[in-house]
C-alpha cells in the first residue's frame, strides 16, 4: 500500500506544480488562457454549436470531437475519453449545451494546455538545467504559439495529445537521465492513452526505449524491452479491435478514404504548404480567409482558415527559427534526449510533409510536435552556456523572434475576435 502511495505522490508531483516557481508559472498560464477561453465561451458560440459540424475555425471539428471523439481509424479510443468530457460538461450545465457547457469545455482545454506548458518548464529547469532567466522566456515564447493559443480553448484531440506527449517526454527524459528503464505498465498506459487519441503517435512512445542503457549490448535487456513494446502493442490492438467490434477491415477502408481526402490538395505549392502550414502555421498566425460553409441540412455559417504567408518576414522568421533548431540538433547530436525529441519530430515530418497527409491543414496538428521547439532551443542555449559571445548572439536572435511572434499573434487574434463579433 505504501509503495502505491509513493507512486501516486510521484505521479501527482510530476503532473502538477511541485515548487513555488512551478506554481506561479502554472497559475499565470491558467489565468491568461482562462480569461481568453472564458470570454469566447460566454460571449460566442464558436467553441460549440450543435448546428456546426466542422471547420468553423481553422479546420477544428469541435462538435464531431465532443460528441463522438472523432473518426475511429485516426482516434481509436478517444470516443471513451470524450464521453467523460461531454458528460462532465453537461453535469455543470444542467444537461444543456449552452454557454456553461462551452465554458467547461474551454476550461478543460485550458487546464490541459497550461499543464503542457508546465511540463515544458519542468523539462527546461530539471532535465536541461537552464536558469530561470532562460526558462521563463522560452515558455512565454511557447505559450504565444498560434497552436498553443488556439488549443487553450478548443475541445480537440490535439489539445489533450499535447499534454500527454509533453508529460510522457518529460517522464521518459527523467528515466533516461537516471539510466532507468520505463516500466511495462507505464509504457502500456502511455501507448494506450497517446495512441488512443491519435493512432500514429503510439510510435513516439517507443522511441525512448531505443536509448535505454546497454539495450543492444545485452540480450536480457533487449528481450525485456521487446516484451514491453509487444505488451503495449497487444493491449492497444485488443482495445482498438474491441472499440470497432473486431471488424478490422473497416480500419483499412476508412484509412484509405481519409488518406485520399486529406493528401490530394494541389492548389498551393508543396514547399509553401510545408513552410506556411507545417512549420509556420503552428507558430505564427498567417493571413485569414473567410469561407461560406453549410451543414448539409440548410444551415449556412462562416468558417475562418489560415492562408499561406503573403510577406517575406514570416518566411524569414521560420527560416531563422528552423536554422536554430537544426543547429541545436547538430550541436547536441550525441545527446540521447535530443535524439528522442528529433526522431519524434521526424515521424510527423514523414506523415505530413513526405506522405502529404493533411499538409494543407497541418497547422492544426501542431499539438503533436510544437513542444519539441522550445526544448530544442533549450538544449541549444545549454550547449553554449560556457560561450558568452555565442550565447549573446543566440539570445539576441531569440529576442527578435519573440518580439515578432508576440506582436504578430496579438494582431491576428484581434482579427479573429472581429470574426467572432461579426458572425458568432
N, C-alpha and C positions, 0 to 999 in steps of 0.2 A: 504493500500500500504506500509506504514511504517513497519507494522507487517511482511509482506512478505519479505521486505528488510532486516529486523533484522534476520529473519530465514535464509535467503540466506547467510548473512555475517557469521552467526554462523556455517553454514554448510561448508562454504569456510575455516574458521579458523580451523574447525575440521579435514578437509581432508588435508589441506596444512600447511606448517610451519607457526606458528604464533609468534614465538620468534626467536631471533638471533641464539641460540644454535640449535633449531629445523631446521633452515635453513641450518646451517653448516652440520648437520647430513644428511639431505636430499640430499644436493649437493654432499657430499662425496660419498654416495652410487650411486647416479645418474651418477657421473663421472666414478667411478670404474666399475660398471656394464655396463655403456655405452661404455666404451673403449673395454671391453670384447666382448659385443654383436656386436659392430660396426665392429671389426676386423673379427669376424666369419661371419657376414652378407656380408661384402665386398669381403673377400678372399675365402669363401667356400659356397657351395650350400646346406649344410645340413639343414639349418633352413627352407628352402622351395625349393623343386624341384618338378615340376609338374609330373615327372615320378615316384616319390617315394610315394606310397600311405600310408605307415605306417612303424613304427619300425626302422627308420634309426638310431636313438639313444634313448636308454632307454625306448622303447615302447611308445614314444610320437607320436601321429598321426597328425603331423603338417599339411599336405596337407588336410586331411579329415576335421580337425577342421577349418582351414582357409576358405575352400571352402563351407562347409555345417554347421559348428557349432558342428558337432558330431551327434551321434545317438539320435533320439528324445526321446527314452524311458529313457535315462540317463541324457540327456542335453536338456530338452524340449523347452526352449526358447532361447538357445544360437545361433540358426540359425539367428535370427534377429540381435543379437549383433555382430556376426562375419561378417554379411553382411556390417555393418558400418565399421568395422575394415578393411575388404578387399577393400572396395571402397575408403577409406581414403588412404590406401597404394598405390592403383592403381592411385589415383589422383597425388601423388607425383612422381610416376614412369612413368607417361605418358601412362598408360594402359598396361605397360609391367611387367611381373613377373620376374624381373631381380634383380641385386644387390641392386638397390634403393628400390625395393619392399621389399626385405628381410630386408634392413636397417630400414625401417619404422616399420615393424613387430617387429623387435628386440627392437627398442626404445620404442614402446608402451608397450612391456613386461617389459622393464627396468623401465619405469615410474610406472607401477602397482606394481612391487616388491619394488622399492625404497619408494613408498608411504606406502607400507605394513610395511617396516622397521620403517618408521616414526611413524606409529600408535603404534607399539610395544614400541618405545621410549617414546611417549606421555603417554602411559599407565603406563610404569615403573616410569616416572617422576611425572605425575599428579595424577594418581589413587593410585599407591602403595606409592609414595613419596620417592623413592630411590634417594640418592645423585648421582651426575654425575659420581663420581668415581666408582660406581657400574653399573649405567645405560649404560654407554658407552661400557664397556667390554661385557655386556650382548647382546647388539645389534650387536657388532662385532662378537661375538660368533654365534648369529643367522644368521648374514649375511654371515658367512662362511659355513653354512649347504649345503650339496650337493643339496638338493631340491631348496633352495633359489638361489644358483648359477645357476642351470640349468633353472629354471623358468625365470630368469632375461633376457634371450634371446630367450625363447621358446614361440611361439604363441599357447597357450593352454587354455582350460577351467580352469585348476588348477591355472594358473597364475593370472587370474582375480578373481577367487574364493578366493585365498589367500588374496588379497586386500580387497574384500568385507567382508570377515569374520573378519579380523583384525579391519576394520573400524566399523563393527557392534558391536563387542565385546567391543571396546573402548567406543562407544556411549552408549551401554547398561550399562556399568560399571559406566559411568557418571550419568545416570538416577537412577541406584540403589543406588549409593553413596549419591545422593541428596534426596533419597526416593521418587522419582517421577515415574510415570508410562510411558511406551513407548506409544506414541500416535498411534492411529489406522492406520493413513496413513503412518507413519514411519515404523510400523510393516509390513504393507502390501507391501510397497515398498521393504523392506529388504527381505521379503519372496519371492517375485516375482523375484528379481534380483539374490539372492543367490540360491534359489531353481531352478530358471530357468537355471542356468549354470550347476548345479548338483542337481538332484531332491532330493536325500536323505538328503542334507544339510538344507532343509527347516525346519526340526525338530529342528535344532540348534537355529533358530530364536525365537522359543517359550520357550526355556529354561529360559532366564532371567525373563520372565513373571511370572514364578512359584515363584520367590523370591521377587516379589513386596510386599511392606509393608502391613501387615494385610490382605493379599489376602484371606486366609482361615478363617478369623475371621469376615468378613463382606460379606453378600450375595450380596450387591450392588457392591462391588469391584470385587467379584468373577464373577458376571454376566457381568460386564464391560470387564473383562479380557477374558471371554468366547466369548463375542461378537467380540473383536478384533482378537482373534485367528480364529474364524469361518469366519469373514470377509476376513481375509488374505487367508484362505484356499479356499473360494469361488472364490475370484479374481484369485488366482493361477490356480485352476482347470479349470475355464472358458477359461483362456488364453491358458492353456495346450491343452484342447479339441479343441479350435479353430485352434491351430497350426496343429493338425492332422485331421482336418475336422470332428471332433466328432466321428471318427472311433476308439472308446476306446478299442475295442477288440485287436487292434494291440499292445497296451501297454503291455497286459498280455503275448501275444505270443512272442513278442520281448524280454521282460524282462526275461522270462523263458529261451529263447535261449541264451541270454547273460550270465545268471547265470550258465548254463551248461558249456558254453565255458570258463568262467573265474574262475570257482571254482573247476574243476576236474583236478588238476595237482598234481601228487603224486611222482614225481621224487625226490623231496627233502623232508626230514622230516619236519613236520609242525612246530616243535619248532624252527628249524633252519630258516625257512622262516619268522617266527614271529620276531626273533631276528635280522636276517641279512637284511630282506626286510622291514618289517613293522616299526620296531624301528630303526634299524641301517642304512638302505639304504637312509633314508631321511636326515640323519645327516652326516654319514661317507661314502664316496665312497668306494666301495668294489673292488674286482678283476673284471676285464673286460673280457668279452667273445665276440669275433667277429664271426658273423654268416653270412652265404650266404642267401640272400633274392632275391625275384623277384616279379614283379608287375602283374603277370598273363598274361602279354602281350609281354613277351620276353625280358624285360629289367631286367638285373641282377645287384644287388648292395650289398653293405656290411652293416650290422647292428651291432651296439655295445650294449651289455646288461651288467647288473651287475650280478655277481655270489654271492654265499654266502661267508662269510669271511673264509680265509684259515689260519689265525693266531689267537692265543689266545688273543692278545692285543685288537683288536676291540671288542671281546666279553666281555672282562673285562671293556673296556670303556663304552659299552652300559649298562652293569650290574650296574656299579657305577653311571652312569647317571640316570638310572631308579630308583635306590635307593634314589637318591637326590630328584627326582620328587615325589616319594611316601612319603618320609619324609616331603616334603613341604605340601602335601595333608593332612597327619595325623596331622601335627602341626597346620595347618590352617583350620581344619575340620569345625569349626563353622563360618568360613568366607563365606558369600553367594557368593562373587565374585569368590572365589576359587572353590566353588561348581559348579558355572556356567561353568567354564573352564573345570573341570574334567568330568562333565556329557556330555559336548560336545565331549570331547575326547573319552569317553566310547562308544558313538554312533559309532565312527569309529572302535573301538576295536571289537564291535559286528559284524559290517558289514564285516570287512576284516579278523579278526582272528577267530571269532566264526563261522560265516557263510562261511568263506574262499573265499569270492568274491574278485577276483583279488589279492589274497595273494601273489602269485609268482611275481607279478609286483607292489606290493603296495608301492614301493619306489617312484612311480610317483604320488601317491595320497597324497603325503606329504603336498601339499598346503591346504589340508582340516584340518590339525591338528598341523603341526610343530610350529605354532605361540604360541601354548599352552606352549611349553617347556620353552622359556625364561621368560614367565610370571609367571609360577610356581616357577622357580628358583628365580625370583624377590621377590615373596612372601616369599620364604624360607629365603632369606637374610634379608628381612624386619622383619620377626618374631624373629630374633636373633640380632636385632640392639642394644639391651642392654646387650648382652653376648659376650664380646670381644674374649674370648677363642674359643667359638663355631664359631663365625664369622671368626676368623683367620683360623680355620680348613676348613670351607666351602670355603673360598677364595683360600686357597692352593689347594684344590681338584679341584676347578673350573679352576684355572690357568693351572694345569696339563692337564685337559680335553681340554682346549682351545688350548694349545700348540700342543697337538697331533692332534686335529681336523684340525687346520690350516696347519700343516705340511703334514698330510695325504692327505687332499683335494687338496693342491697345487701340490703335486707329481702326484696324479691321474689326475688332469687337464692337466698336461704335457703329460700324456699318451693319453688323449682324443684329444689333439692337434696333436699328432703324427698320430692318426687315421684320423683326418681331412686332414692333409697334404698328407697322403698316398692315401686316397680314395675319397676325396671331394675337 
